[in-house]
Amino acid sequence: MDLIDRLRDLSARILKLLEHVQTEEATKTALVMPFLNALGYNVFDPTEVKPEFTADVGTKKGERVDFALMREGKPIVLIECKPVGSKLDRECGSQLYRYFSVTEARFGVLTDGVLYRFFSDLEEPNKMDSRPFFEFSMLEITEEVAAELKRFSKDSFDLESILATASELKFARGIKRVLAEEWENPSDEFVRLLASRVYSGRMTQSVREHFGQITRRAFGEFISERINERLKSALENVNSAGTPAPPSPSVDDEGSSEDDRIETTPEELEGYYVVKAILRESIPVERIAMRDRKSYCGILLDDNNRKPICRLWFNGPQKYLGLFDDAKVETRHPIADVNDIFKFAEQLKQTVRQYDMAKQSTALSDRGADPSGG
């Protein structure tokens, strides 16, 4: 099994375990140790993974970091664990910062078992950077994440190779953060830079404010256009490979035609893929279909209107996830973003199970059998 498959299997298990993991010790045992195992380390061999690694720091004696990945008797990665949901800030990782400067390890990891932050000393030798060069969530395992983690696996670990890419990762991440901040609230410097390329007049206060509004709108439109282009290209590639893309708008539940101008948004597509990711371990993903409507995006089992899995109400300022009970009565749950759908994973799986159980019961009845097995 490839690393990405092991990580995704662990990601699916984490979804089921989160509500039961309440302490730091539970986080280590249920979440962090399986992660290290997925990277190829034997968590029961202290020559590979040393728990409660101790190194005296100045006048502080006997302090311990939770785990140290070892090679040839020396620590190569220090790992500090906190309970699930902890705020992974500098104060939270204070021990990790202190240990980093007195050991030979060049990498430090701060984690709550779901979010992982990787640090090094790219800015000053032997002093851990204040910002991580790599960060990911176990609930969002992508091919890019798996590729970076493979560098830290037991069989592929190479210090110089990781350091060579860590700097690029760190500063690319920083640039992305700056771009995100400029997108939300363009700074004077950024507005002046862009305005100077398209406007030759005098930059007065009123002109700057006007260009600030234009910049914010143009930035958003540019990003949306690029996303739509990528999605369109991806869907075209999927179709050319013979796999059906998400269905186009069709006739709704009452049989009336939908508006031809319906456009499936990137967020609706992302929500559809999140639902597929949740249900992939329960049913074949090809059974999950999407039908977009004017007011909501419906996700169905077997492309059957009588088997709604959920509805994505994403067209308003407040997003809702519509879930169905045994009687197919819908209840809308407010969500902050698409990733919140993962919080309702068990309800989605239960809905699918109910449909398949009903189907099996009907099949038994048609053969004259007692569905209860009696």
Phi, psi and omega in degrees: 000131180291162180302316182297326178291320178296319180293320181289324175298317178295321178301317179294322179290324180300321179304324181281335187268339191307316183292345181260353182262105187246342186238171178294319180297319178295323178299314179300310187288315188272334187242311187283315180298318174298328177295314178297323177297322179296332178279359175099004181270141177275104185290350179259005178248107183295349175281348176250314180230108182260113177284154178050051181293130186247135173210123181293135182240103179058234180277351180274119182247142174078010176288150185227143170259148193299314179218151170227125172280130188247148172214125181053040176078005181238146179286134177249333178219129175258138184232122177250126184252144175229160179300151179307134178091359179292151175279113187273068180259184184299320180296321180296328182254030184300320178298318181299319179298317182292317182294326186302322186282347184244008176238173179273357181295139179255358181226139175234141181236128176247127186212153169248018180090342177245306177267131179240132176238124182255129182240158171214196179241058185285335184266317177223131181302137177064013176234117186295133180299151179284337180245142179288152175267347180210136182212139178204165176247138177294346178271358180224072181272113178249172178296326179294317178298314181298322180296319178290320181293331180300330178297333181265359181291159184302317185282339186247358186299124177217112187305309184295322179296318180293316180297326181296328181263341183298319181298315179297317179299315184297311185284329174296319177297320178296319179295319177299320179297318178297318179297320179297320179294320179292327178294315182288318184212086183304130179283164178301318182297318181293317179297316180297320179300311182290319182298323182295339180277341185234351185228126184257359182280183181284133184273083177278173180298317181293323178294318180299317179296320179296314180292334176298316178294318180296317181299314180300315181292316182295321179299312179298318180294320180298313180297315180299319180295319180293320178298315181297322178296317180295318179295318180297317179296318181297317180293324177295321178294321178297315181297320181293337179276356177093006178259128184297136175278169176307133186301148176281164180305139181222210182279136183278185187300329183272356177093004180267149182288141178274162178299129181295345184272006178300132178234121178289124184277160176303323180293323178294319177297318179297319177298320178300316181290328176296316178299318178297320179297321180293319188269356186298333180275351182257322183216161174298133186295338180293347177279351183264121184238160180233135173230117182274140178240175181291324184254341180207169176245118183266138175244124191238158172266130179060026180053038184245121181300337180276000179233062179289131176272312178193172175230140178257110179261084188248007187274347181256177179297329176256124179275146177227147170250119180269121179245156186243141176268190183301328181269010181064028174273128185273138172236128181267132180245124178292137177228151181277321178206178186299326182297339179295343178300328180301334181292342183251023184303315184294322178296320179296317179295322180295321179300315180295319179299320181298318179296317182289325177294320178295322179295317179295321179296318179297319180296320178294319180296320180296334179269002178083016181265160178274114183302335181282350179089002182276000000 
